[in-house]
Amino acid sequence: MNIAVIGSSAAANSALEAFRAIDQKSPVVLISREKHPPYSRVLLPYFLQGKIECDQLFYRPADFFDRLKVKTRLGRSVVKIDLPLKSLSLDNGEQIPFDKLLIASGSSPVKPPIPGIRDEEIGHLWTIEDAVRVDPQLQENKHLTIIGGGNIALMLAWVAFQRKMKVTVIEWLPQVLPQILDRTAAERLEAEIRRTGTRVLTGTAIKKIEKQPQGHYLVFPADQEPLRADRIIIAAGVRPNTGFVDPDRIETDIGILVNDRMETSVSDIYAAGDVAQGPLAFGGPCGVQALWTTAVEHGRIAGANMAGRKMSYPGSLGGSVSEFFHMTVASLGLCRETPDVIGRESIDSKRGFYGKFFWRKDGPVGGWMLGSPEDVSAFGILRARILKTLGRPEGERAVPSRFALGGDFASDLYYNFLAKIPERAVPPK
């Protein structure tokens, strides 16, 4: 049985490990545009902060693929999947046959349709090459404009601020972190960021970008004076890499649609990670969750099923933790109010903590917080309670002692708030 894998990041590597734990004999070929051993994109901002060296970005050894007896085509791209022949066409003309295929091609950052944004010096922070290129550009007193207001954008803004740059963040939506925080929390975070002298423009569209003869740029926000930028970096979201997939043959939507076995609409072809649109923990339509943990979970299920096991994926719970501008932002699970889901705030102004937790009649379903690193430890308990709500065995673990929560405030947060959430009753609004 010939196995082919497209991609070399978290989903692909998790799948390879799961597959080889069951099947040590089948030939495996991996194709990836990346030329490096597996590395973590999540760590790129920490490299720019100087907290880790470049070689610490790699989370698997250089001989990882050799150890798993995987042949590689690194630095190559798949341009076509020939379903009748069960073959992949690469950009160098090579053909790779397969009996089973995993598409773990990930996602790529997008460039908004802004005149002038296609300049070759305007890029992203997405690959090792991007980080190496950006690193020397983050110079003291230079002007940096970041287009986007998500996690990557704010982490990059924090790095640039620490390097004493003059930073402007431009987000076309009304707030930063629109996928995580509500408006009140976003305003608190924005105020904290502005307190450092970093400029934050929300609800702001960019009309155009012009490169000047002197080498810098002028950025033209709508209804505002143009801004000088010595460097511009885009962090305005990502898009699944599906360009080589024929949507008339393999069903797609935002990403490649998969079932709970991570199998696509075509038998023996699987998808995992950022490119896959799969089951979510709380049901409903399948969704894309471009998260490291989700990619690892996807890959583990896909790899085992490709090896002949019958494993089902219960759905991505989602969640993230980020630190910037002396604030920690964390989210977990379902974080929006619906007719069946109620949210309640938890505020400690003295500590600068603002959180919101969500539950339905059968128990907690999610929460987010804006606070300090030690506050995140309470989310471990919240996760267990959410899993219990979902009926997953992992949620049956015992509640730990106060000392196991990692901080006095985290203990109070859990015991005075989360522990009082009724397990099978909706509290009054």
Secondary structure as UniProt FT lines:
FT   STRAND          3..6
FT   HELIX           10..22
FT   STRAND          28..32
FT   HELIX           41..43
FT   HELIX           44..48
FT   TURN            49..50
FT   HELIX           54..57
FT   TURN            62..63
FT   HELIX           64..67
FT   TURN            68..69
FT   STRAND          70..74
FT   STRAND          78..82
FT   TURN            83..86
FT   STRAND          87..90
FT   TURN            91..92
FT   STRAND          95..97
FT   STRAND          100..103
FT   STRAND          107..109
FT   TURN            115..118
FT   TURN            120..121
FT   HELIX           128..134
FT   HELIX           135..137
FT   TURN            140..141
FT   STRAND          143..147
FT   HELIX           151..162
FT   TURN            163..164
FT   STRAND          166..171
FT   TURN            178..180
FT   HELIX           183..195
FT   TURN            196..197
FT   STRAND          199..202
FT   STRAND          206..211
FT   TURN            213..214
FT   STRAND          217..221
FT   TURN            222..223
FT   STRAND          227..229
FT   STRAND          231..234
FT   STRAND          238..240
FT   TURN            243..244
FT   TURN            247..249
FT   STRAND          256..257
FT   TURN            260..261
FT   TURN            267..268
FT   STRAND          269..271
FT   HELIX           273..275
FT   STRAND          276..278
FT   TURN            281..282
FT   HELIX           292..306
FT   TURN            307..308
FT   STRAND          319..324
FT   TURN            325..326
FT   STRAND          327..333
FT   TURN            339..340
FT   STRAND          341..348
FT   TURN            349..352
FT   STRAND          353..360
FT   TURN            361..362
FT   STRAND          363..371
FT   HELIX           373..377
FT   HELIX           378..389
FT   TURN            390..391
FT   HELIX           393..396
FT   HELIX           402..405
FT   HELIX           408..416
FT   HELIX           418..420
//
